[in-house]
């Protein structure tokens, strides 16, 4: 089965206003890279090369200028427009004609995942086409959709006032193309939007869905507020400085995943010599490995 990815990078980003009045949230910096590099890298590390990026109309050209068509990384990028924020499941409706008969992994454009175990688990889910959601233990579960584990499986609750579990549903979702039929059965919530938790419930009841719980060595960051955006930047900075390795560089991932050859890598490196000396110096090291 074909595998395709979706990055949902629309929305108004009101919690980050006034920055998001003039720029998409997913174009804001997280340390030394635009936010969208992180979800893009997550999909690439899962082996996904055909990726749809959903944006607001006013932002689409800026995303295209930043990312291009993906050829430089050996991937294909398709850009679609979200006319207005109507709930996360709307991404499947917007993408419907592009994702027929495909296994789909959707990731939110403001979510950052880090950890070798997470990357391995996601690759296995994608490789074996296992419909899955990923959960992560948090201190404030009432802010999220929550997974309550039971003797007979699990139940899902959307932002419960008194959560029975600390396991939040993260912003990455893997479904078969049957999700397109499931989406059509959704009813809008009190917010006048379709809800991702409602979609997961319907899909689970008819087709079943797997739970992947991220462990202590994995990290999940939601960068939708000023504090969380700042925390994410510090997190990336500390890891990169201590390890001497860069996180979420699409050129490096594309080369290590064999999406591109050394000739293309060298071409990409040469381009960085005029635009980003830090990336240039870092990527030069790959030529000698």
N, C-alpha and C positions, 0 to 999 in steps of 0.2 A: 504494500500500500504506500502511496506517495505520502510524504510528510511535509507539512507546511507550518510556518509560524506566523503569529500575529502579534504585533506590538501595538497596544492601545495607547496612543499619545495625543488624544484629543482632550476634551474637558477645558474648563476655565481656570483651574488652579487657584481658586479664590483664596485659599488659605495662605498662598504665597504672594498675594497682592501687596504692594503695587508692582512687584517685579513682573508678574504675569500679565499685566496690562499691555506690555510691549513685547513680551516674549513668551513662547510656550514654556511651560514648566519643564518639559523634557529636554529643553535646550540649555537650561541653567547648568552651571558647573557643579560637579561633585569632585572636589579637589581639583585635578588638572585635566578633567575630561568632561564633555557634555553628558548629562544624565543618561541620554538614550544609548550611549555606548555600552552601558552596563546590561540592560535587558537584551540588546543586540548580541553582546558577547555570550550571554547565557544561552541563547538559542543556537548560536554557532557552535559552542562547546557541546551541545546536545546532538550535533551533526546535522542541523537543519540549515539548508542552503536556499530555500525558497521562502521569503519572508514578506509579509504585508505590513505596512506601517500606516496606521490610521491617525490622521491629524485633523485639526481645524483647517478650513479653507485658507485663512489668512497666513497660516504657518507652513503650508505645504512646500512652497518654493524654498524656504529657508532649510527645511529638512533635506530637500533634494540637493541643495548647494552643499550641505555638510556631508551627506552620505553618498550622493550620486546614485547610480543604478546597481551598485554592489559588485561590479565586474572586477574592481581592484582587489577585492577580497574573495573572488571566486564564488560569489553568491548572487542571487537575484532579488532585488528589492522592488516591490510594487507599492505605489502610494494611493491611498483612498481617503475620501473626505468624510468626516463626521459632521453633519450639518448642525446638530445640537446634542448636548449630553442627554442621553435617554436611558442610561443604565449600561453596565458592562456587557450584558448579553447582546446589546445592539451591534457589537463588533462582529458577531457571527452573521447577522443579517446583512450588514454592509459588505462583508467579504463573501457572501454566499456563492456567487458564481465563480469565484476563484478557488474555493476550497472543496468543491464537490469531490466525493470519493477519496478524500485525503484524511490522514490522521493529523489532528490540529493541536498545536500547543500555543495557547495565548498567554502572554505575559503583560502585566501592567507596566507602562513606561516609567513609572516612578518607583519601581521595586528593584532592590539590589539583593542578589543572592551571592553568597560566597562560601566555598568549602569544597574540597575534593570529593567528599562523600556525596554531597548534594549533586555535583556534576555527574558522578557515576550513576546515581539513582535516576536522574533525569534521562541520561543516555539510554539506560535500560528500559525505561518507560516508553521512550520514543521508538527505540529499535524494535520493541516487541508489541507496539501499538496497544498499550495498556491504559485505558481510560483512568485518570488519576487526578487527585488533588493533593496538595502538599500542606502539611500542618507544622506549626512551630509553637513551642511553649512560650507564653508571654505573661507579663505581670498584670496587664490591663486588658483582659479578654473581652470586656464589655464594649470595646471599641470596634470589635471585629465580628465576622461570622465565626461561630465556635463549633467544634466537633466534640460531641459528648459520646464517649465510648460506652457501649452497653454489652450485656452478655450475648446479645444476638447481632452485634455489629456496631453501628453508630447512628446517632441522630445529629441533625444540623440545626443551629439556631442563629438568627441574625441579630447581632448586637444585643444579647440578653442583658437585662438589668441585674439579674442575679445568675451569672454563668455557673454551670455545674462542672466546667472544665477550664483549664488554662491553655488549651490547644486552639490556636487561631488558624483560620484558613488563609493561606498566603495568596499573593497575587500572581500565581501561575496555575494554569488549568489545562489538562490534556483530555481531549475527547475524540471519538470517532466522528465521521461526517454525520452520524445520526443526531448530533447536537443541533443540526439545522432544523430537523423536524421537531425536536424538543422545544426549540426557541419559539416556534410558531404557537405553542400551547400556553406560553407564559401570559399572565395577566399583570397589569401594572400595579405597583404598590401604592401606598398612601402618598409617596413622594412623586407619583406620576411617572415612575420609571420602572423598567424591568430589573429584577434583582438577581445577582449571580447565585446567591444561595438558593433561591427558588428554582433556578435552572438546574443546579446540581441535584436538588431533591428529586425533581421530575426525571432527570436522566438516571439517577441512582435507582429509582423505583422500577424503571422499565428495562434498563440495560445493565445496571450494576456499575459500581465505581470503586477504585482502589484508593486506599489512604496510604500516603508516604509521610512518615513523621521524621522531620529533620532532627538530627542529634546535636550534641553539645559542641561538636567541632564545626558545625555549620552556622552561618549567620544569615538573617533576613532583615533587611532594612527598608522601611517605607519612608520615602523622602518628601512627603506631602506637606510638611510644616517647616517653619524656619529652624526650630530646634532639631528636628530629625534630619534636615538637610545639612546643618552644621555638623551634627554627630556623624553622619555618613562620610562627610569630607575628612573629618579627623580620623575616622576608622581606616579609610583608604590610605591616607597619608602615613599613618603609623605602620600599617602593614608593608607598604612599599619601601619605606625607609629602613625598616628592620630587616626585611628579606632581600632587599636589593632587586626585587622583581616588580614589574608593572602589572597592574590588574586592569582587565578590560581594554586591551589594545587589539582591535580587530585584525590588524596586520599580522601580529604575532600568532593569534589564534588561527587565522586562515592558513598560515604557513605550517604550524604544528599539526593542524587537522588535515593537511595535504589538500586544502582547497586551492592553493596556489603553489607554484614552483619557485625556485630560488630566483629565476629571472624576473618574475613579477614582484617578488619581495624586494629585490634590488631597485627596481623601478619605483616602488612605493617609498623606499628609504631615500632615494634621490630627491623625491618631491618634498620630503620633510626637511631637507637641508635648507630650504627657503622659508619654511613656515613654522617648524617646531623642532628646535635644536635638541630638546630633551628626548623626544621620540626618536629623532635621527640617531643620536648617540646610543640609545638603548637598543634599537632594532639592528644597528650595525653589528652588535655582538652575535646575533643569530647566524650571521653569515659564516661564523667560524665554529659553530657547534656541529 
